[in-house]
Amino acid sequence: MNFKCPVCKKEWKNSLQVARHMFGTGDKPHKAWVDEQGKTRGFTFIDLMIEQATTPGNKSYVMLAEVIEKAQDKL
């Protein structure tokens, strides 16, 4: 199963790649989607970027990938 970006609908083989795409793109629509999802989860796009840059590992990517997986049924 391929995973789609919930914003631009591009497809990747796994949700972690979609999360990396969303961080790498970083345009207004992608940031807005992440911020909207974070309202109930307690994070913003900037929060995740700072955490990714300042802590070892891929915690922010993994967290966003899980949100992307849950959003697949709505696409």
All heavy atoms as a GROMACS GRO file, in nm:
protein
  601
    1MET      N    1   0.083  -0.118   0.000
    1MET     CA    2   0.000   0.000   0.000
    1MET      C    3   0.087   0.124   0.000
    1MET      O    4   0.182   0.136   0.076
    1MET     CB    5  -0.088   0.000   0.126
    1MET     CG    6  -0.166   0.126   0.146
    1MET     SD    7  -0.260   0.118   0.301
    1MET     CE    8  -0.292   0.290   0.324
    2ASN      N    9   0.056   0.216  -0.087
    2ASN     CA   10   0.124   0.344  -0.089
    2ASN      C   11   0.052   0.442   0.002
    2ASN      O   12  -0.068   0.431   0.024
    2ASN     CB   13   0.129   0.401  -0.231
    2ASN     CG   14   0.233   0.333  -0.317
    2ASN    OD1   15   0.320   0.263  -0.268
    2ASN    ND2   16   0.222   0.352  -0.446
    3PHE      N   17   0.127   0.537   0.055
    3PHE     CA   18   0.071   0.641   0.140
    3PHE      C   19   0.071   0.772   0.064
    3PHE      O   20   0.170   0.806  -0.001
    3PHE     CB   21   0.152   0.653   0.270
    3PHE     CG   22   0.135   0.537   0.361
    3PHE    CD1   23   0.215   0.424   0.349
    3PHE    CD2   24   0.038   0.539   0.459
    3PHE    CE1   25   0.198   0.316   0.432
    3PHE    CE2   26   0.020   0.431   0.544
    3PHE     CZ   27   0.100   0.320   0.529
    4LYS      N   28  -0.039   0.845   0.074
    4LYS     CA   29  -0.053   0.973   0.006
    4LYS      C   30  -0.028   1.088   0.102
    4LYS      O   31  -0.067   1.082   0.218
    4LYS     CB   32  -0.194   0.989  -0.050
    4LYS     CG   33  -0.226   0.902  -0.166
    4LYS     CD   34  -0.365   0.932  -0.217
    4LYS     CE   35  -0.400   0.844  -0.334
    4LYS     NZ   36  -0.534   0.874  -0.385
    5CYS      N   37   0.032   1.193   0.048
    5CYS     CA   38   0.041   1.318   0.123
    5CYS      C   39  -0.101   1.372   0.134
    5CYS      O   40  -0.170   1.384   0.033
    5CYS     CB   41   0.131   1.416   0.050
    5CYS     SG   42   0.128   1.582   0.122
    6PRO      N   43  -0.147   1.404   0.254
    6PRO     CA   44  -0.283   1.453   0.270
    6PRO      C   45  -0.306   1.592   0.210
    6PRO      O   46  -0.420   1.634   0.195
    6PRO     CB   47  -0.304   1.456   0.422
    6PRO     CG   48  -0.170   1.444   0.482
    6PRO     CD   49  -0.078   1.386   0.381
    7VAL      N   50  -0.200   1.659   0.171
    7VAL     CA   51  -0.212   1.794   0.114
    7VAL      C   52  -0.207   1.790  -0.038
    7VAL      O   53  -0.300   1.834  -0.105
    7VAL     CB   54  -0.103   1.888   0.170
    7VAL    CG1   55  -0.112   2.026   0.107
    7VAL    CG2   56  -0.111   1.896   0.321
    8CYS      N   57  -0.100   1.736  -0.094
    8CYS     CA   58  -0.081   1.740  -0.240
    8CYS      C   59  -0.109   1.607  -0.309
    8CYS      O   60  -0.105   1.600  -0.430
    8CYS     CB   61   0.059   1.790  -0.273
    8CYS     SG   62   0.191   1.678  -0.220
    9LYS      N   63  -0.135   1.503  -0.231
    9LYS     CA   64  -0.173   1.370  -0.280
    9LYS      C   65  -0.061   1.293  -0.350
    9LYS      O   66  -0.085   1.191  -0.412
    9LYS     CB   67  -0.295   1.376  -0.373
    9LYS     CG   68  -0.413   1.453  -0.318
    9LYS     CD   69  -0.466   1.397  -0.190
    9LYS     CE   70  -0.594   1.467  -0.147
    9LYS     NZ   71  -0.583   1.549  -0.031
   10LYS      N   72   0.064   1.340  -0.342
   10LYS     CA   73   0.176   1.261  -0.394
   10LYS      C   74   0.187   1.134  -0.312
   10LYS      O   75   0.152   1.132  -0.194
   10LYS     CB   76   0.307   1.340  -0.386
   10LYS     CG   77   0.313   1.455  -0.483
   10LYS     CD   78   0.447   1.526  -0.474
   10LYS     CE   79   0.450   1.646  -0.566
   10LYS     NZ   80   0.576   1.720  -0.555
   11GLU      N   81   0.238   1.026  -0.373
   11GLU     CA   82   0.243   0.897  -0.306
   11GLU      C   83   0.386   0.850  -0.279
   11GLU      O   84   0.476   0.874  -0.359
   11GLU     CB   85   0.171   0.792  -0.390
   11GLU     CG   86   0.023   0.816  -0.400
   11GLU     CD   87  -0.050   0.701  -0.468
   11GLU    OE1   88   0.004   0.588  -0.473
   11GLU    OE2   89  -0.161   0.724  -0.514
   12TRP      N   90   0.402   0.781  -0.165
   12TRP     CA   91   0.527   0.719  -0.126
   12TRP      C   92   0.498   0.580  -0.073
   12TRP      O   93   0.385   0.548  -0.040
   12TRP     CB   94   0.598   0.802  -0.019
   12TRP     CG   95   0.668   0.921  -0.076
   12TRP    CD1   96   0.798   0.928  -0.115
   12TRP    CD2   97   0.614   1.048  -0.101
   12TRP    NE1   98   0.826   1.053  -0.163
   12TRP    CE2   99   0.714   1.130  -0.157
   12TRP    CE3  100   0.487   1.104  -0.083
   12TRP    CZ2  101   0.694   1.261  -0.192
   12TRP    CZ3  102   0.466   1.236  -0.120
   12TRP    CH2  103   0.570   1.312  -0.173
   13LYS      N  104   0.604   0.500  -0.059
   13LYS     CA  105   0.588   0.362  -0.014
   13LYS      C  106   0.557   0.349   0.134
   13LYS      O  107   0.503   0.248   0.176
   13LYS     CB  108   0.711   0.280  -0.050
   13LYS     CG  109   0.730   0.265  -0.199
   13LYS     CD  110   0.819   0.150  -0.232
   13LYS     CE  111   0.842   0.144  -0.381
   13LYS     NZ  112   0.746   0.065  -0.451
   14ASN      N  113   0.595   0.449   0.214
   14ASN     CA  114   0.563   0.442   0.357
   14ASN      C  115   0.534   0.580   0.413
   14ASN      O  116   0.566   0.682   0.352
   14ASN     CB  117   0.674   0.370   0.437
   14ASN     CG  118   0.806   0.441   0.431
   14ASN    OD1  119   0.816   0.558   0.469
   14ASN    ND2  120   0.910   0.373   0.384
   15SER      N  121   0.471   0.582   0.528
   15SER     CA  122   0.427   0.708   0.588
   15SER      C  123   0.544   0.793   0.637
   15SER      O  124   0.534   0.916   0.641
   15SER     CB  125   0.331   0.681   0.703
   15SER     OG  126   0.392   0.600   0.801
   16LEU      N  127   0.656   0.731   0.670
   16LEU     CA  128   0.774   0.808   0.713
   16LEU      C  129   0.827   0.894   0.598
   16LEU      O  130   0.868   1.008   0.619
   16LEU     CB  131   0.881   0.713   0.766
   16LEU     CG  132   0.994   0.776   0.844
   16LEU    CD1  133   0.942   0.851   0.966
   16LEU    CD2  134   1.094   0.670   0.887
   17GLN      N  135   0.821   0.840   0.477
   17GLN     CA  136   0.864   0.918   0.360
   17GLN      C  137   0.769   1.037   0.336
   17GLN      O  138   0.813   1.144   0.297
   17GLN     CB  139   0.870   0.830   0.236
   17GLN     CG  140   0.985   0.732   0.240
   17GLN     CD  141   0.985   0.639   0.120
   17GLN    OE1  142   0.879   0.589   0.080
   17GLN    NE2  143   1.102   0.614   0.064
   18VAL      N  144   0.641   1.016   0.362
   18VAL     CA  145   0.546   1.127   0.348
   18VAL      C  146   0.575   1.235   0.452
   18VAL      O  147   0.573   1.354   0.422
   18VAL     CB  148   0.399   1.078   0.359
   18VAL    CG1  149   0.303   1.195   0.346
   18VAL    CG2  150   0.368   0.972   0.256
   19ALA      N  151   0.606   1.193   0.575
   19ALA     CA  152   0.640   1.289   0.680
   19ALA      C  153   0.764   1.370   0.641
   19ALA      O  154   0.766   1.492   0.658
   19ALA     CB  155   0.664   1.216   0.812
   20ARG      N  156   0.865   1.304   0.588
   20ARG     CA  157   0.985   1.375   0.544
   20ARG      C  158   0.952   1.473   0.432
   20ARG      O  159   1.005   1.584   0.426
   20ARG     CB  160   1.092   1.275   0.500
   20ARG     CG  161   1.152   1.204   0.617
   20ARG     CD  162   1.270   1.119   0.577
   20ARG     NE  163   1.333   1.068   0.699
   20ARG     CZ  164   1.374   0.945   0.716
   20ARG    NH1  165   1.362   0.858   0.618
   20ARG    NH2  166   1.429   0.907   0.829
   21HIS      N  167   0.865   1.431   0.340
   21HIS     CA  168   0.821   1.520   0.232
   21HIS      C  169   0.753   1.644   0.290
   21HIS      O  170   0.780   1.756   0.246
   21HIS     CB  171   0.724   1.444   0.140
   21HIS     CG  172   0.626   1.530   0.069
   21HIS    ND1  173   0.660   1.610  -0.039
   21HIS    CD2  174   0.493   1.550   0.089
   21HIS    CE1  175   0.553   1.674  -0.081
   21HIS    NE2  176   0.450   1.640  -0.005
   22MET      N  177   0.665   1.625   0.388
   22MET     CA  178   0.592   1.738   0.445
   22MET      C  179   0.686   1.836   0.514
   22MET      O  180   0.671   1.958   0.499
   22MET     CB  181   0.483   1.689   0.539
   22MET     CG  182   0.374   1.614   0.464
   22MET     SD  183   0.233   1.575   0.562
   22MET     CE  184   0.147   1.732   0.556
   23PHE      N  185   0.783   1.785   0.588
   23PHE     CA  186   0.882   1.872   0.652
   23PHE      C  187   0.968   1.942   0.546
   23PHE      O  188   0.998   2.060   0.557
   23PHE     CB  189   0.973   1.795   0.747
   23PHE     CG  190   0.913   1.767   0.880
   23PHE    CD1  191   0.919   1.640   0.935
   23PHE    CD2  192   0.851   1.866   0.954
   23PHE    CE1  193   0.865   1.612   1.059
   23PHE    CE2  194   0.797   1.840   1.079
   23PHE     CZ  195   0.804   1.712   1.131
   24GLY      N  196   1.008   1.866   0.445
   24GLY     CA  197   1.095   1.921   0.341
   24GLY      C  198   1.027   2.024   0.254
   24GLY      O  199   1.088   2.120   0.210
   25THR      N  200   0.898   2.003   0.228
   25THR     CA  201   0.823   2.099   0.146
   25THR      C  202   0.803   2.228   0.224
   25THR      O  203   0.840   2.335   0.178
   25THR     CB  204   0.688   2.040   0.103
   25THR    OG1  205   0.713   1.918   0.033
   25THR    CG2  206   0.613   2.135   0.014
   26GLY      N  207   0.745   2.216   0.340
   26GLY     CA  208   0.731   2.328   0.431
   26GLY      C  209   0.658   2.450   0.378
   26GLY      O  210   0.676   2.560   0.429
   27ASP      N  211   0.576   2.433   0.275
   27ASP     CA  212   0.501   2.549   0.226
   27ASP      C  213   0.377   2.570   0.313
   27ASP      O  214   0.350   2.492   0.405
   27ASP     CB  215   0.465   2.532   0.078
   27ASP     CG  216   0.377   2.411   0.051
   27ASP    OD1  217   0.338   2.341   0.147
   27ASP    OD2  218   0.349   2.385  -0.066
   28LYS      N  219   0.303   2.676   0.286
   28LYS     CA  220   0.189   2.710   0.371
   28LYS      C  221   0.085   2.599   0.382
   28LYS      O  222   0.039   2.570   0.492
   28LYS     CB  223   0.122   2.840   0.323
   28LYS     CG  224   0.194   2.964   0.368
   28LYS     CD  225   0.114   3.088   0.330
   28LYS     CE  226   0.184   3.212   0.382
   28LYS     NZ  227   0.104   3.332   0.356
   29PRO      N  228   0.045   2.535   0.272
   29PRO     CA  229  -0.057   2.430   0.286
   29PRO      C  230  -0.010   2.311   0.370
   29PRO      O  231  -0.087   2.258   0.450
   29PRO     CB  232  -0.085   2.388   0.141
   29PRO     CG  233  -0.043   2.504   0.057
   29PRO     CD  234   0.071   2.566   0.131
   30HIS      N  235   0.115   2.270   0.354
   30HIS     CA  236   0.167   2.158   0.432
   30HIS      C  237   0.180   2.196   0.580
   30HIS      O  238   0.143   2.118   0.668
   30HIS     CB  239   0.302   2.110   0.375
   30HIS     CG  240   0.288   2.033   0.247
   30HIS    ND1  241   0.273   2.096   0.127
   30HIS    CD2  242   0.285   1.900   0.222
   30HIS    CE1  243   0.262   2.005   0.032
   30HIS    NE2  244   0.268   1.884   0.087
   31LYS      N  245   0.232   2.315   0.607
   31LYS     CA  246   0.242   2.362   0.746
   31LYS      C  247   0.104   2.371   0.810
   31LYS      O  248   0.085   2.330   0.924
   31LYS     CB  249   0.308   2.500   0.751
   31LYS     CG  250   0.456   2.499   0.730
   31LYS     CD  251   0.509   2.642   0.739
   31LYS     CE  252   0.655   2.650   0.704
   31LYS     NZ  253   0.704   2.788   0.705
   32ALA      N  254   0.008   2.423   0.735
   32ALA     CA  255  -0.127   2.440   0.789
   32ALA      C  256  -0.189   2.305   0.823
   32ALA      O  257  -0.256   2.292   0.927
   32ALA     CB  258  -0.215   2.515   0.689
   33TRP      N  259  -0.167   2.204   0.740
   33TRP     CA  260  -0.223   2.072   0.768
   33TRP      C  261  -0.162   2.015   0.896
   33TRP      O  262  -0.233   1.963   0.982
   33TRP     CB  263  -0.200   1.976   0.650
   33TRP     CG  264  -0.271   1.845   0.669
   33TRP    CD1  265  -0.400   1.817   0.633
   33TRP    CD2  266  -0.220   1.728   0.733
   33TRP    NE1  267  -0.431   1.688   0.669
   33TRP    CE2  268  -0.323   1.631   0.731
   33TRP    CE3  269  -0.099   1.694   0.790
   33TRP    CZ2  270  -0.307   1.504   0.784
   33TRP    CZ3  271  -0.084   1.567   0.844
   33TRP    CH2  272  -0.187   1.474   0.841
   34VAL      N  273  -0.030   2.025   0.910
   34VAL     CA  274   0.037   1.975   1.031
   34VAL      C  275  -0.013   2.051   1.154
   34VAL      O  276  -0.045   1.990   1.257
   34VAL     CB  277   0.191   1.984   1.019
   34VAL    CG1  278   0.258   1.947   1.150
   34VAL    CG2  279   0.241   1.895   0.906
   35ASP      N  280  -0.022   2.182   1.144
   35ASP     CA  281  -0.070   2.262   1.256
   35ASP      C  282  -0.213   2.224   1.295
   35ASP      O  283  -0.246   2.215   1.414
   35ASP     CB  284  -0.063   2.411   1.225
   35ASP     CG  285   0.079   2.466   1.224
   35ASP    OD1  286   0.170   2.399   1.281
   35ASP    OD2  287   0.100   2.575   1.168
   36GLU      N  288  -0.298   2.200   1.197
   36GLU     CA  289  -0.436   2.161   1.224
   36GLU      C  290  -0.442   2.026   1.297
   36GLU      O  291  -0.517   2.010   1.393
   36GLU     CB  292  -0.516   2.154   1.094
   36GLU     CG  293  -0.663   2.126   1.113
   36GLU     CD  294  -0.737   2.234   1.189
   36GLU    OE1  295  -0.700   2.353   1.179
   36GLU    OE2  296  -0.834   2.201   1.260
   37GLN      N  297  -0.361   1.931   1.253
   37GLN     CA  298  -0.359   1.800   1.318
   37GLN      C  299  -0.302   1.810   1.460
   37GLN      O  300  -0.342   1.736   1.550
   37GLN     CB  301  -0.274   1.700   1.237
   37GLN     CG  302  -0.320   1.681   1.095
   37GLN     CD  303  -0.466   1.647   1.084
   37GLN    OE1  304  -0.513   1.553   1.146
   37GLN    NE2  305  -0.538   1.726   1.007
   38GLY      N  306  -0.211   1.902   1.479
   38GLY     CA  307  -0.146   1.918   1.608
   38GLY      C  308  -0.231   1.987   1.713
   38GLY      O  309  -0.200   1.980   1.832
   39LYS      N  310  -0.339   2.054   1.672
   39LYS     CA  311  -0.424   2.124   1.768
   39LYS      C  312  -0.475   2.032   1.878
   39LYS      O  313  -0.479   2.070   1.994
   39LYS     CB  314  -0.543   2.190   1.697
   39LYS     CG  315  -0.507   2.315   1.623
   39LYS     CD  316  -0.630   2.378   1.559
   39LYS     CE  317  -0.594   2.504   1.484
   39LYS     NZ  318  -0.712   2.561   1.417
   40THR      N  319  -0.514   1.912   1.842
   40THR     CA  320  -0.565   1.818   1.941
   40THR      C  321  -0.456   1.728   1.998
   40THR      O  322  -0.481   1.657   2.095
   40THR     CB  323  -0.676   1.729   1.880
   40THR    OG1  324  -0.621   1.658   1.769
   40THR    CG2  325  -0.794   1.813   1.836
   41ARG      N  326  -0.338   1.735   1.940
   41ARG     CA  327  -0.228   1.648   1.984
   41ARG      C  328  -0.117   1.724   2.056
   41ARG      O  329  -0.022   1.665   2.103
   41ARG     CB  330  -0.173   1.573   1.864
   41ARG     CG  331  -0.272   1.475   1.804
   41ARG     CD  332  -0.216   1.413   1.677
   41ARG     NE  333  -0.305   1.312   1.623
   41ARG     CZ  334  -0.401   1.336   1.535
   41ARG    NH1  335  -0.422   1.459   1.491
   41ARG    NH2  336  -0.477   1.238   1.490
   42GLY      N  337  -0.128   1.856   2.056
   42GLY     CA  338  -0.032   1.937   2.131
   42GLY      C  339   0.099   1.968   2.062
   42GLY      O  340   0.202   1.980   2.128
   43PHE      N  341   0.099   1.983   1.929
   43PHE     CA  342   0.221   2.023   1.860
   43PHE      C  343   0.188   2.113   1.743
   43PHE      O  344   0.074   2.122   1.699
   43PHE     CB  345   0.301   1.900   1.813
   43PHE     CG  346   0.230   1.813   1.712
   43PHE    CD1  347   0.221   1.849   1.579
   43PHE    CD2  348   0.172   1.693   1.751
   43PHE    CE1  349   0.156   1.770   1.486
   43PHE    CE2  350   0.107   1.612   1.660
   43PHE     CZ  351   0.098   1.650   1.526
   44THR      N  352   0.291   2.182   1.695
   44THR     CA  353   0.281   2.262   1.573
   44THR      C  354   0.392   2.217   1.478
   44THR      O  355   0.482   2.142   1.518
   44THR     CB  356   0.299   2.413   1.600
   44THR    OG1  357   0.434   2.435   1.645
   44THR    CG2  358   0.200   2.464   1.701
   45PHE      N  359   0.385   2.262   1.357
   45PHE     CA  360   0.489   2.231   1.258
   45PHE      C  361   0.626   2.273   1.312
   45PHE      O  362   0.721   2.196   1.307
   45PHE     CB  363   0.458   2.304   1.127
   45PHE     CG  364   0.553   2.273   1.015
   45PHE    CD1  365   0.531   2.165   0.932
   45PHE    CD2  366   0.664   2.353   0.991
   45PHE    CE1  367   0.618   2.136   0.828
   45PHE    CE2  368   0.751   2.327   0.888
   45PHE     CZ  369   0.728   2.217   0.806
   46ILE      N  370   0.632   2.394   1.366
   46ILE     CA  371   0.759   2.446   1.419
   46ILE      C  372   0.808   2.364   1.537
   46ILE      O  373   0.928   2.335   1.547
   46ILE     CB  374   0.744   2.596   1.457
   46ILE    CG1  375   0.712   2.679   1.332
   46ILE    CG2  376   0.868   2.648   1.526
   46ILE    CD1  377   0.817   2.672   1.222
   47ASP      N  378   0.717   2.324   1.626
   47ASP     CA  379   0.756   2.238   1.740
   47ASP      C  380   0.825   2.112   1.691
   47ASP      O  381   0.929   2.071   1.744
   47ASP     CB  382   0.634   2.195   1.824
   47ASP     CG  383   0.567   2.310   1.895
   47ASP    OD1  384   0.633   2.413   1.920
   47ASP    OD2  385   0.446   2.295   1.927
   48LEU      N  386   0.766   2.048   1.591
   48LEU     CA  387   0.822   1.924   1.539
   48LEU      C  388   0.956   1.947   1.471
   48LEU      O  389   1.048   1.867   1.487
   48LEU     CB  390   0.724   1.858   1.442
   48LEU     CG  391   0.593   1.808   1.502
   48LEU    CD1  392   0.503   1.751   1.392
   48LEU    CD2  393   0.617   1.704   1.609
   49MET      N  394   0.969   2.056   1.398
   49MET     CA  395   1.096   2.088   1.332
   49MET      C  396   1.207   2.113   1.433
   49MET      O  397   1.318   2.064   1.417
   49MET     CB  398   1.080   2.209   1.240
   49MET     CG  399   0.997   2.184   1.117
   49MET     SD  400   1.070   2.065   1.004
   49MET     CE  401   1.203   2.161   0.937
   50ILE      N  402   1.175   2.188   1.538
   50ILE     CA  403   1.276   2.217   1.641
   50ILE      C  404   1.319   2.088   1.711
   50ILE      O  405   1.438   2.064   1.732
   50ILE     CB  406   1.223   2.321   1.742
   50ILE    CG1  407   1.212   2.457   1.674
   50ILE    CG2  408   1.312   2.328   1.865
   50ILE    CD1  409   1.139   2.562   1.755
   51GLU      N  410   1.220   2.005   1.745
   51GLU     CA  411   1.254   1.879   1.811
   51GLU      C  412   1.339   1.791   1.721
   51GLU      O  413   1.436   1.730   1.765
   51GLU     CB  414   1.126   1.804   1.850
   51GLU     CG  415   1.158   1.676   1.925
   51GLU     CD  416   1.034   1.606   1.977
   51GLU    OE1  417   0.925   1.666   1.976
   51GLU    OE2  418   1.048   1.491   2.020
   52GLN      N  419   1.306   1.786   1.593
   52GLN     CA  420   1.383   1.704   1.499
   52GLN      C  421   1.527   1.754   1.489
   52GLN      O  422   1.620   1.674   1.480
   52GLN     CB  423   1.316   1.705   1.362
   52GLN     CG  424   1.378   1.612   1.262
   52GLN     CD  425   1.370   1.466   1.303
   52GLN    OE1  426   1.277   1.423   1.368
   52GLN    NE2  427   1.470   1.389   1.264
   53ALA      N  428   1.545   1.883   1.492
   53ALA     CA  429   1.679   1.942   1.477
   53ALA      C  430   1.762   1.934   1.604
   53ALA      O  431   1.885   1.936   1.597
   53ALA     CB  432   1.666   2.087   1.433
   54THR      N  433   1.697   1.924   1.719
   54THR     CA  434   1.774   1.934   1.845
   54THR      C  435   1.785   1.804   1.924
   54THR      O  436   1.858   1.800   2.022
   54THR     CB  437   1.711   2.041   1.937
   54THR    OG1  438   1.575   2.006   1.965
   54THR    CG2  439   1.718   2.179   1.872
   55THR      N  440   1.712   1.700   1.882
   55THR     CA  441   1.720   1.573   1.955
   55THR      C  442   1.758   1.461   1.859
   55THR      O  443   1.720   1.464   1.742
   55THR     CB  444   1.587   1.538   2.024
   55THR    OG1  445   1.484   1.533   1.926
   55THR    CG2  446   1.549   1.638   2.130
   56PRO      N  447   1.833   1.364   1.908
   56PRO     CA  448   1.872   1.253   1.821
   56PRO      C  449   1.751   1.165   1.786
   56PRO      O  450   1.653   1.161   1.860
   56PRO     CB  451   1.974   1.175   1.904
   56PRO     CG  452   1.965   1.226   2.042
   56PRO     CD  453   1.891   1.355   2.041
   57GLY      N  454   1.761   1.098   1.674
   57GLY     CA  455   1.654   1.008   1.632
   57GLY      C  456   1.554   1.077   1.542
   57GLY      O  457   1.573   1.192   1.500
   58ASN      N  458   1.447   1.007   1.514
   58ASN     CA  459   1.344   1.057   1.422
   58ASN      C  460   1.209   1.070   1.489
   58ASN      O  461   1.106   1.045   1.428
   58ASN     CB  462   1.331   0.962   1.302
   58ASN     CG  463   1.448   0.971   1.209
   58ASN    OD1  464   1.507   1.076   1.192
   58ASN    ND2  465   1.484   0.860   1.147
   59LYS      N  466   1.206   1.109   1.615
   59LYS     CA  467   1.081   1.113   1.690
   59LYS      C  468   0.974   1.198   1.621
   59LYS      O  469   0.858   1.157   1.612
   59LYS     CB  470   1.107   1.165   1.832
   59LYS     CG  471   0.986   1.162   1.921
   59LYS     CD  472   1.018   1.209   2.061
   59LYS     CE  473   0.892   1.213   2.146
   59LYS     NZ  474   0.918   1.269   2.278
   60SER      N  475   1.011   1.314   1.571
   60SER     CA  476   0.913   1.401   1.505
   60SER      C  477   0.861   1.339   1.376
   60SER      O  478   0.742   1.346   1.347
   60SER     CB  479   0.974   1.538   1.475
   60SER     OG  480   1.000   1.606   1.594
   61TYR      N  481   0.950   1.278   1.298
   61TYR     CA  482   0.907   1.211   1.175
   61TYR      C  483   0.811   1.098   1.207
   61TYR      O  484   0.709   1.081   1.141
   61TYR     CB  485   1.026   1.155   1.098
   61TYR     CG  486   1.111   1.257   1.026
   61TYR    CD1  487   1.249   1.248   1.028
   61TYR    CD2  488   1.054   1.360   0.952
   61TYR    CE1  489   1.329   1.340   0.960
   61TYR    CE2  490   1.131   1.452   0.885
   61TYR     CZ  491   1.270   1.441   0.889
   61TYR     OH  492   1.346   1.532   0.822
   62VAL      N  493   0.844   1.019   1.308
   62VAL     CA  494   0.760   0.905   1.346
   62VAL      C  495   0.624   0.953   1.395
   62VAL      O  496   0.520   0.898   1.357
   62VAL     CB  497   0.831   0.818   1.452
   62VAL    CG1  498   0.738   0.713   1.508
   62VAL    CG2  499   0.956   0.754   1.393
   63MET      N  500   0.623   1.059   1.477
   63MET     CA  501   0.497   1.113   1.527
   63MET      C  502   0.409   1.160   1.412
   63MET      O  503   0.289   1.128   1.406
   63MET     CB  504   0.524   1.229   1.624
   63MET     CG  505   0.399   1.280   1.694
   63MET     SD  506   0.426   1.424   1.802
   63MET     CE  507   0.574   1.382   1.888
   64LEU      N  508   0.466   1.234   1.317
   64LEU     CA  509   0.390   1.283   1.204
   64LEU      C  510   0.348   1.168   1.113
   64LEU      O  511   0.236   1.167   1.062
   64LEU     CB  512   0.470   1.387   1.125
   64LEU     CG  513   0.396   1.454   1.010
   64LEU    CD1  514   0.266   1.520   1.056
   64LEU    CD2  515   0.486   1.557   0.944
   65ALA      N  516   0.433   1.068   1.097
   65ALA     CA  517   0.398   0.951   1.015
   65ALA      C  518   0.276   0.880   1.070
   65ALA      O  519   0.189   0.835   0.994
   65ALA     CB  520   0.518   0.856   1.007
   66GLU      N  521   0.265   0.869   1.202
   66GLU     CA  522   0.148   0.806   1.264
   66GLU      C  523   0.021   0.886   1.235
   66GLU      O  524  -0.084   0.828   1.207
   66GLU     CB  525   0.169   0.790   1.414
   66GLU     CG  526   0.274   0.687   1.448
   66GLU     CD  527   0.313   0.686   1.595
   66GLU    OE1  528   0.261   0.768   1.674
   66GLU    OE2  529   0.397   0.602   1.631
   67VAL      N  530   0.030   1.017   1.239
   67VAL     CA  531  -0.085   1.102   1.209
   67VAL      C  532  -0.124   1.085   1.062
   67VAL      O  533  -0.243   1.076   1.028
   67VAL     CB  534  -0.053   1.250   1.240
   67VAL    CG1  535  -0.164   1.342   1.195
   67VAL    CG2  536  -0.026   1.268   1.389
   68ILE      N  537  -0.025   1.077   0.974
   68ILE     CA  538  -0.050   1.060   0.831
   68ILE      C  539  -0.119   0.925   0.805
   68ILE      O  540  -0.212   0.917   0.725
   68ILE     CB  541   0.081   1.072   0.751
   68ILE    CG1  542   0.130   1.217   0.755
   68ILE    CG2  543   0.065   1.022   0.608
   68ILE    CD1  544   0.273   1.237   0.710
   69GLU      N  545  -0.075   0.821   0.875
   69GLU     CA  546  -0.137   0.690   0.858
   69GLU      C  547  -0.285   0.695   0.896
   69GLU      O  548  -0.370   0.639   0.825
   69GLU     CB  549  -0.066   0.586   0.945
   69GLU     CG  550   0.070   0.547   0.891
   69GLU     CD  551   0.147   0.454   0.984
   69GLU    OE1  552   0.087   0.400   1.080
   69GLU    OE2  553   0.267   0.435   0.960
   70LYS      N  554  -0.317   0.763   1.004
   70LYS     CA  555  -0.456   0.773   1.049
   70LYS      C  556  -0.540   0.855   0.951
   70LYS      O  557  -0.660   0.836   0.942
   70LYS     CB  558  -0.462   0.832   1.189
   70LYS     CG  559  -0.407   0.739   1.294
   70LYS     CD  560  -0.405   0.802   1.431
   70LYS     CE  561  -0.340   0.707   1.530
   70LYS     NZ  562  -0.318   0.769   1.660
   71ALA      N  563  -0.477   0.946   0.879
   71ALA     CA  564  -0.551   1.032   0.787
   71ALA      C  565  -0.576   0.967   0.651
   71ALA      O  566  -0.655   1.019   0.573
   71ALA     CB  567  -0.473   1.163   0.766
   72GLN      N  568  -0.514   0.853   0.625
   72GLN     CA  569  -0.526   0.790   0.493
   72GLN      C  570  -0.670   0.754   0.457
   72GLN      O  571  -0.708   0.764   0.340
   72GLN     CB  572  -0.436   0.666   0.484
   72GLN     CG  573  -0.289   0.696   0.484
   72GLN     CD  574  -0.245   0.783   0.369
   72GLN    OE1  575  -0.253   0.743   0.253
   72GLN    NE2  576  -0.198   0.904   0.399
   73ASP      N  577  -0.749   0.714   0.552
   73ASP     CA  578  -0.888   0.675   0.521
   73ASP      C  579  -0.975   0.794   0.481
   73ASP      O  580  -1.082   0.776   0.425
   73ASP     CB  581  -0.950   0.598   0.636
   73ASP     CG  582  -0.958   0.679   0.764
   73ASP    OD1  583  -0.885   0.778   0.779
   73ASP    OD2  584  -1.040   0.642   0.852
   74LYS      N  585  -0.928   0.915   0.509
   74LYS     CA  586  -1.005   1.036   0.475
   74LYS      C  587  -0.967   1.092   0.339
   74LYS      O  588  -1.027   1.188   0.293
   74LYS     CB  589  -0.983   1.143   0.581
   74LYS     CG  590  -1.032   1.102   0.718
   74LYS     CD  591  -0.994   1.203   0.823
   74LYS     CE  592  -1.027   1.150   0.962
   74LYS     NZ  593  -0.970   1.232   1.067
   75LEU      N  594  -0.864   1.034   0.276
   75LEU     CA  595  -0.817   1.087   0.147
   75LEU      C  596  -0.892   1.026   0.030
   75LEU      O  597  -0.930   0.915   0.028
   75LEU     CB  598  -0.666   1.061   0.131
   75LEU     CG  599  -0.579   1.123   0.239
   75LEU    CD1  600  -0.433   1.087   0.214
   75LEU    CD2  601  -0.595   1.273   0.241
   0.00000   0.00000   0.00000
